[in-house]
């Protein structure tokens, strides 16, 4: 018989199961992404109704099974209701959850990923920056956390630190003018875009959204981030379709 375990996490996704149950996907600091069954969550007056909603952050006590967990109890820390009340904010938050489902694994702690999701929710709710900037910074910071950050300090081919006017996503970083003739598939990148990406990589998670940029630079690094994410994920994110319909 497995002993109950208590984890801290955020509900990434929910789905209906049978007549009264729910299946939850929770990103946890301790166990990474886990699947949790909330039995009776859809029954009237169930203790699991409130905790079985997407975006809920809390402390979850679960009973391990062979390939999943069963919810025993939960203590809600935050429910981020502001996200569910605004379709645009909900779409951006859902996108972050979808991407994290793709990149997180069970059994591998996800403290940094969970912290990033929390500050992303807060940034989306506060909306002090363009929500596209929050989405872009989220992608780039997550890729950095996952060990997939781009080389933005020197040429990825030659280690040269001057003449950095192109970037190759395939090669994973900046390309200097000195070796550009030998590189295929590189794209131009502005100095302001380089600075913006460097800023995102250099900041700690809590302050990753503490900056703003011009629309032209945002357009540039958003395309960069979207293309780089697509290189590492073949998943079709449903929330992107919602966002495209809103923009």
TIKEBA-53282 format. One record per residue (C-alpha): residue number from 1; residue in three letters; x, y, z. Coordinates in Angstrom, 1 decimal, padded with zeros to 4 digits. Each point is the difference from the previous one (the first is absolute). Layout:
# TIKEBA-53282
+------+------+--------+--------+--------+
! resi ! resn !      X !      Y !      Z !
+------+------+--------+--------+--------+
!  NUM !  ALA !      X !      Y !      Z !
...
+------+------+--------+--------+--------+
END
This chain:
# TIKEBA-53282
+------+------+--------+--------+--------+
! resi ! resn !      X !      Y !      Z !
+------+------+--------+--------+--------+
!    1 !  UNK !  000.0 !  000.0 !  000.0 !
!    2 !  UNK !  001.4 !  003.4 ! -001.1 !
!    3 !  UNK !  000.2 !  002.8 !  002.6 !
!    4 !  UNK ! -001.7 !  003.3 ! -000.8 !
!    5 !  UNK !  002.3 !  002.8 ! -001.2 !
!    6 !  UNK ! -000.5 !  003.8 !  000.1 !
!    7 !  UNK !  001.1 !  002.2 ! -002.9 !
!    8 !  UNK ! -000.2 !  003.6 ! -000.9 !
!    9 !  UNK ! -001.2 !  000.8 ! -003.5 !
!   10 !  UNK ! -002.3 !  001.6 ! -002.5 !
!   11 !  UNK ! -002.8 ! -001.7 ! -002.0 !
!   12 !  UNK !  001.0 !  000.1 ! -003.6 !
!   13 !  UNK ! -003.0 ! -001.7 ! -001.5 !
!   14 !  UNK ! -003.2 ! -001.8 !  000.9 !
!   15 !  UNK ! -002.2 ! -002.5 ! -001.8 !
!   16 !  UNK ! -003.3 ! -001.7 !  000.9 !
!   17 !  UNK !  000.1 ! -003.6 !  000.9 !
!   18 !  UNK ! -003.0 ! -002.3 !  000.4 !
!   19 !  UNK ! -003.1 !  001.7 !  001.5 !
!   20 !  UNK !  001.4 !  001.7 !  003.0 !
!   21 !  UNK !  003.8 ! -000.1 ! -000.1 !
!   22 !  UNK !  002.8 !  002.2 ! -001.5 !
!   23 !  UNK !  003.4 ! -000.7 ! -001.3 !
!   24 !  UNK !  002.6 !  002.7 !  000.9 !
!   25 !  UNK !  003.4 !  000.7 ! -001.3 !
!   26 !  UNK !  002.0 !  001.8 !  002.7 !
!   27 !  UNK !  003.4 !  001.6 ! -000.3 !
!   28 !  UNK !  001.8 ! -000.6 !  003.3 !
!   29 !  UNK !  003.2 !  001.3 !  001.5 !
!   30 !  UNK !  000.9 ! -003.4 !  001.5 !
!   31 !  UNK ! -001.2 ! -002.6 ! -002.7 !
!   32 !  UNK ! -000.2 !  002.0 ! -003.2 !
!   33 !  UNK ! -003.1 ! -000.6 ! -002.1 !
!   34 !  UNK ! -002.5 ! -002.5 !  001.6 !
!   35 !  UNK ! -003.4 ! -001.4 ! -000.9 !
!   36 !  UNK ! -002.5 !  000.1 !  002.9 !
!   37 !  UNK ! -003.5 ! -001.4 !  000.1 !
!   38 !  UNK ! -002.4 !  002.1 !  002.1 !
!   39 !  UNK ! -002.8 ! -002.5 !  000.7 !
!   40 !  UNK ! -003.4 !  001.6 !  000.5 !
!   41 !  UNK !  001.2 !  003.5 ! -000.9 !
!   42 !  UNK ! -003.1 !  000.6 ! -002.0 !
!   43 !  UNK ! -002.4 ! -001.0 !  002.7 !
!   44 !  UNK ! -002.0 !  002.7 !  001.8 !
!   45 !  UNK !  001.9 !  001.3 !  003.0 !
!   46 !  UNK !  003.1 ! -002.0 ! -000.7 !
!   47 !  UNK !  003.1 !  001.0 !  001.8 !
!   48 !  UNK !  001.9 ! -000.3 ! -003.2 !
!   49 !  UNK ! -002.2 !  002.3 ! -002.2 !
!   50 !  UNK !  002.0 !  003.2 !  000.6 !
!   51 !  UNK !  003.4 ! -001.6 ! -000.1 !
!   52 !  UNK ! -000.7 ! -001.8 ! -003.3 !
!   53 !  UNK !  000.1 !  003.1 ! -002.1 !
!   54 !  UNK !  002.6 !  001.0 ! -002.5 !
!   55 !  UNK !  002.5 !  002.7 !  001.3 !
!   56 !  UNK ! -000.6 ! -000.9 !  003.7 !
!   57 !  UNK !  003.2 !  000.1 !  002.0 !
!   58 !  UNK !  000.2 ! -001.9 !  003.3 !
!   59 !  UNK !  001.3 ! -002.8 !  002.2 !
!   60 !  UNK ! -001.3 ! -003.4 ! -001.2 !
!   61 !  UNK !  000.1 ! -003.2 !  002.0 !
!   62 !  UNK ! -000.2 ! -002.9 ! -002.3 !
!   63 !  UNK !  000.2 ! -003.8 !  000.2 !
!   64 !  UNK !  002.4 ! -001.6 ! -002.5 !
!   65 !  UNK ! -001.2 ! -002.7 ! -002.4 !
!   66 !  UNK !  001.8 ! -001.9 ! -002.7 !
!   67 !  UNK ! -000.1 !  002.7 ! -002.6 !
!   68 !  UNK ! -001.9 !  002.8 !  001.6 !
!   69 !  UNK ! -001.2 !  001.5 !  003.3 !
!   70 !  UNK ! -003.3 !  000.4 !  001.8 !
!   71 !  UNK ! -000.9 !  003.2 !  001.7 !
!   72 !  UNK ! -000.4 ! -000.3 !  003.7 !
!   73 !  UNK ! -000.2 !  003.6 !  001.1 !
!   74 !  UNK !  001.1 !  003.5 ! -001.1 !
!   75 !  UNK !  000.6 !  003.4 !  001.4 !
!   76 !  UNK ! -000.5 !  002.9 ! -002.6 !
!   77 !  UNK !  002.6 !  002.7 !  000.2 !
!   78 !  UNK ! -001.2 !  002.0 ! -003.0 !
!   79 !  UNK ! -002.6 ! -000.6 ! -002.7 !
!   80 !  UNK !  000.9 !  002.8 ! -002.4 !
!   81 !  UNK ! -003.7 !  000.7 ! -000.7 !
!   82 !  UNK !  001.0 !  003.1 ! -002.0 !
!   83 !  UNK !  001.3 ! -002.2 ! -002.8 !
!   84 !  UNK ! -003.3 ! -001.8 ! -000.5 !
!   85 !  UNK ! -001.9 !  003.2 ! -000.1 !
!   86 !  UNK !  001.9 !  001.4 ! -003.0 !
!   87 !  UNK !  000.1 ! -002.0 ! -003.2 !
!   88 !  UNK !  003.3 !  001.5 ! -001.2 !
!   89 !  UNK !  001.7 ! -000.5 !  003.3 !
!   90 !  UNK ! -001.4 ! -003.5 !  000.3 !
!   91 !  UNK !  001.4 ! -000.8 ! -003.5 !
!   92 !  UNK !  003.5 !  001.2 !  000.9 !
!   93 !  UNK ! -000.1 ! -001.9 !  003.3 !
!   94 !  UNK ! -001.3 ! -003.1 ! -001.7 !
!   95 !  UNK !  002.9 !  000.2 ! -002.6 !
!   96 !  UNK !  002.5 !  000.1 !  002.8 !
!   97 !  UNK ! -001.6 ! -003.1 !  001.6 !
!   98 !  UNK !  000.0 ! -001.8 ! -003.4 !
!   99 !  UNK !  003.6 !  000.7 ! -000.6 !
!  100 !  UNK !  001.0 ! -001.2 !  003.5 !
!  101 !  UNK ! -002.0 ! -003.2 ! -000.5 !
!  102 !  UNK !  002.2 ! -000.6 ! -003.0 !
!  103 !  UNK !  003.3 !  000.7 !  001.7 !
!  104 !  UNK ! -000.5 ! -001.4 !  003.5 !
!  105 !  UNK !  000.4 ! -003.6 !  001.0 !
!  106 !  UNK ! -001.2 ! -002.2 !  002.8 !
!  107 !  UNK !  002.6 ! -000.8 !  002.7 !
!  108 !  UNK !  002.2 !  003.0 ! -000.8 !
!  109 !  UNK ! -000.5 !  002.9 !  002.4 !
!  110 !  UNK ! -001.2 !  003.2 ! -001.6 !
!  111 !  UNK !  000.6 !  002.7 !  002.5 !
!  112 !  UNK !  001.3 !  002.6 ! -002.5 !
!  113 !  UNK ! -002.8 ! -000.8 ! -002.5 !
!  114 !  UNK ! -002.6 !  000.3 !  002.7 !
!  115 !  UNK !  001.4 !  003.4 !  001.1 !
!  116 !  UNK !  000.1 !  001.2 ! -003.6 !
!  117 !  UNK ! -003.7 ! -001.0 ! -000.5 !
!  118 !  UNK ! -000.9 !  001.8 !  003.2 !
!  119 !  UNK !  001.7 !  003.3 ! -001.0 !
!  120 !  UNK ! -001.4 ! -000.4 ! -003.5 !
!  121 !  UNK ! -003.6 ! -000.2 !  001.4 !
!  122 !  UNK !  000.7 !  003.1 !  002.1 !
!  123 !  UNK !  001.4 !  001.9 ! -003.0 !
!  124 !  UNK ! -002.9 ! -000.9 ! -002.1 !
!  125 !  UNK ! -002.5 !  001.1 !  002.6 !
!  126 !  UNK !  001.8 !  003.3 !  000.6 !
!  127 !  UNK !  000.5 !  000.6 ! -003.7 !
!  128 !  UNK !  002.6 !  002.7 !  000.5 !
!  129 !  UNK !  001.7 ! -001.2 ! -003.2 !
!  130 !  UNK ! -001.4 ! -001.0 ! -003.4 !
!  131 !  UNK ! -001.3 ! -003.6 !  000.5 !
!  132 !  UNK !  002.0 ! -001.0 ! -003.1 !
!  133 !  UNK !  003.1 !  001.0 !  001.8 !
!  134 !  UNK ! -000.9 ! -002.1 !  003.0 !
!  135 !  UNK ! -000.6 ! -003.0 ! -002.3 !
!  136 !  UNK !  003.3 !  000.6 ! -001.7 !
!  137 !  UNK !  002.0 !  000.4 !  003.1 !
!  138 !  UNK ! -001.6 ! -003.1 !  001.5 !
!  139 !  UNK !  001.1 ! -002.1 ! -003.0 !
!  140 !  UNK !  003.5 !  001.2 !  000.1 !
!  141 !  UNK !  000.4 ! -000.3 !  003.7 !
!  142 !  UNK ! -001.5 ! -003.5 !  000.0 !
!  143 !  UNK !  002.4 ! -001.1 ! -002.7 !
!  144 !  UNK !  002.9 !  001.4 !  002.0 !
!  145 !  UNK ! -001.2 ! -001.9 !  003.1 !
!  146 !  UNK ! -000.2 ! -003.2 ! -002.0 !
!  147 !  UNK !  003.6 !  000.4 ! -001.1 !
!  148 !  UNK ! -001.0 !  001.1 ! -003.5 !
!  149 !  UNK !  000.9 !  003.7 !  000.3 !
!  150 !  UNK !  001.5 !  001.7 ! -003.1 !
!  151 !  UNK !  003.6 !  001.2 !  000.1 !
!  152 !  UNK ! -000.4 !  003.7 !  000.0 !
!  153 !  UNK !  003.4 !  001.2 !  001.2 !
!  154 !  UNK !  002.3 ! -001.1 ! -002.8 !
!  155 !  UNK !  000.0 ! -001.8 ! -003.4 !
!  156 !  UNK ! -001.1 ! -003.6 !  000.5 !
!  157 !  UNK !  002.3 ! -001.0 ! -002.8 !
!  158 !  UNK !  003.2 !  001.9 !  000.7 !
!  159 !  UNK ! -000.3 !  001.5 !  003.5 !
!  160 !  UNK !  000.5 !  003.5 ! -001.6 !
!  161 !  UNK ! -001.8 !  002.7 !  002.0 !
!  162 !  UNK ! -000.1 !  002.7 ! -002.7 !
!  163 !  UNK ! -002.0 !  000.3 ! -003.2 !
!  164 !  UNK ! -003.0 ! -001.9 !  001.4 !
!  165 !  UNK ! -002.7 !  000.9 ! -002.4 !
!  166 !  UNK ! -001.6 ! -003.4 ! -000.7 !
!  167 !  UNK ! -001.4 ! -002.9 !  001.9 !
!  168 !  UNK ! -000.4 ! -003.7 ! -000.9 !
!  169 !  UNK ! -002.7 ! -001.8 !  001.9 !
!  170 !  UNK !  001.3 ! -003.3 ! -001.4 !
!  171 !  UNK !  003.5 !  000.6 !  001.4 !
!  172 !  UNK ! -001.4 !  001.5 !  003.2 !
!  173 !  UNK !  001.3 !  003.5 !  000.1 !
!  174 !  UNK !  001.5 !  003.1 ! -001.5 !
!  175 !  UNK !  002.1 !  000.0 ! -003.2 !
!  176 !  UNK !  002.8 !  002.5 ! -000.6 !
!  177 !  UNK !  000.6 !  001.7 ! -003.3 !
!  178 !  UNK !  003.3 ! -001.8 ! -000.3 !
!  179 !  UNK ! -001.5 ! -003.4 ! -000.4 !
!  180 !  UNK ! -003.3 !  000.9 ! -001.5 !
!  181 !  UNK !  001.0 ! -001.2 ! -003.5 !
!  182 !  UNK !  000.3 ! -003.5 !  001.4 !
!  183 !  UNK ! -003.3 ! -000.1 !  001.7 !
!  184 !  UNK ! -003.4 ! -000.8 ! -001.5 !
!  185 !  UNK ! -003.4 !  000.8 !  001.4 !
!  186 !  UNK !  001.1 !  003.0 !  002.2 !
!  187 !  UNK ! -002.2 !  003.0 !  000.3 !
!  188 !  UNK !  000.8 !  003.7 !  000.7 !
!  189 !  UNK ! -000.4 !  001.2 !  003.6 !
!  190 !  UNK !  000.1 !  003.5 !  001.3 !
!  191 !  UNK !  002.1 !  001.2 !  002.9 !
!  192 !  UNK ! -003.1 !  000.9 !  002.0 !
!  193 !  UNK ! -001.4 ! -003.5 ! -000.5 !
!  194 !  UNK !  003.3 ! -001.5 !  001.2 !
!  195 !  UNK ! -000.1 !  002.2 !  003.0 !
!  196 !  UNK ! -003.6 ! -001.0 !  000.8 !
!  197 !  UNK !  000.8 ! -003.7 ! -000.2 !
!  198 !  UNK !  003.1 !  000.4 !  002.1 !
!  199 !  UNK ! -002.1 !  001.8 !  002.6 !
!  200 !  UNK ! -002.5 ! -002.8 !  000.2 !
!  201 !  UNK !  002.7 ! -002.6 !  000.4 !
!  202 !  UNK !  001.9 !  002.0 !  002.6 !
!  203 !  UNK ! -002.9 !  000.8 !  002.3 !
!  204 !  UNK ! -001.1 ! -002.3 !  002.9 !
!  205 !  UNK ! -003.5 ! -001.4 ! -000.4 !
!  206 !  UNK ! -001.6 !  002.5 !  002.3 !
!  207 !  UNK !  001.0 !  003.0 ! -002.1 !
!  208 !  UNK ! -000.1 ! -001.5 ! -003.5 !
!  209 !  UNK ! -003.0 !  002.3 ! -000.9 !
!  210 !  UNK !  001.5 !  003.2 !  001.3 !
!  211 !  UNK !  000.7 !  001.7 ! -003.3 !
!  212 !  UNK ! -001.7 !  001.3 ! -003.1 !
!  213 !  UNK !  001.0 !  000.4 ! -003.7 !
!  214 !  UNK ! -001.2 !  001.6 ! -003.2 !
!  215 !  UNK ! -002.6 ! -001.7 ! -002.2 !
!  216 !  UNK !  002.6 ! -000.5 ! -002.7 !
!  217 !  UNK !  002.4 ! -001.8 !  002.3 !
!  218 !  UNK ! -002.9 ! -002.0 !  001.5 !
!  219 !  UNK ! -001.0 ! -001.2 ! -003.5 !
!  220 !  UNK !  003.5 ! -001.1 ! -000.6 !
!  221 !  UNK !  000.6 ! -002.0 !  003.2 !
!  222 !  UNK ! -003.5 ! -001.4 !  000.0 !
!  223 !  UNK !  000.6 ! -001.6 ! -003.5 !
!  224 !  UNK !  003.4 ! -001.2 !  001.3 !
!  225 !  UNK ! -001.5 ! -001.6 !  003.1 !
!  226 !  UNK ! -002.9 ! -001.6 ! -001.9 !
!  227 !  UNK !  002.3 ! -001.5 ! -002.6 !
!  228 !  UNK !  002.4 ! -001.2 !  002.6 !
!  229 !  UNK ! -002.7 ! -001.7 !  002.0 !
!  230 !  UNK ! -001.4 ! -001.6 ! -003.2 !
!  231 !  UNK !  003.5 ! -001.6 ! -000.5 !
!  232 !  UNK ! -000.3 ! -001.8 !  003.3 !
!  233 !  UNK ! -003.7 ! -000.8 !  000.1 !
!  234 !  UNK ! -002.3 ! -001.5 ! -002.7 !
!  235 !  UNK ! -003.1 !  000.6 !  002.1 !
!  236 !  UNK ! -002.8 !  002.1 ! -001.3 !
!  237 !  UNK ! -000.9 !  002.3 !  002.9 !
!  238 !  UNK ! -003.8 !  000.5 !  000.0 !
!  239 !  UNK !  000.2 !  003.3 !  001.9 !
!  240 !  UNK !  001.9 !  001.5 ! -002.9 !
!  241 !  UNK ! -003.0 ! -000.4 ! -002.2 !
!  242 !  UNK ! -002.0 !  002.0 !  002.6 !
!  243 !  UNK !  002.7 !  002.7 !  000.1 !
!  244 !  UNK !  000.1 !  000.3 ! -003.8 !
!  245 !  UNK ! -003.7 !  000.6 !  000.0 !
!  246 !  UNK !  000.3 !  002.8 !  002.6 !
!  247 !  UNK !  003.0 !  001.8 ! -001.6 !
+------+------+--------+--------+--------+
END
